[in-house]
Amino acid sequence: MKKIFYALVSFVIIAGMAFSPITPLAIGSKMPMADLKMKSVSGKEISMKEVIKDKGVLVMFSCNTCPYVIKNQQRTKAIGDYAQKMNVGVILVNSNEAQRSDDEAYTEMKKYAVTQKYNFNYVVDKNSQVANAFGANRTPECFLFDKKGTLVYHGAIDDSPTNPATVHRQHLKEAINQLVEGKEITVKESKSVGCGIKRQ
């Protein structure tokens, strides 16, 4: 009986570890896997390091199908365009490797990028290796780095992911403004709300 009990306890512990969220990159950390080439919907292989502009780079984990991503579609496009206007590079990363043969296939990503009129990079994170290195758990989930590749903000686009009508603070936009102005980021972290990244 004791053997069965201990076996069950071990199973619960292992299962809990398997499904517990990965710890995200800490503020002040350097960008991991910055040189890794990923396939963009443009057909080019590009790294996050290549996307960095004079003021920094925004790395956003996203996808084609998550209801939260869909609710944030206009905001994703708007903040991506705004970041580029402020001389911050933008790269959207699709890490849903478990759905790569279905709705998150490269061909579907290309179609989605066209419908959303993305004018920034949307790339395939093969085997979710970048998501694992960042400790990214959700879509959408944002990581803002300065020009030296140091993380200055991590979290959500704003404080109302489910309803744009009730937004009180645009966390990411404020962080971009403060980064560009050389100021301290007042809100460095916020809670990302979205779908779990579909790892293999």
Protein Blocks (a to p, Z undefined) as FASTA:
>chain_A
ZZmmmmmmmmmmmmmmmmpccddddehiacehklpccddfkopacdfklmpcfkbccddd
ddfklmklmmmmmmmmmmmmmmmmnopacddddfblmlmmmmmpmklmmmmmmmnopabd
cdddehhlmmmmnopabdcddddddfkopafbgcdfblclklmklcfbdfklmmmmmmmn
opacfblbdcddddddddZZ
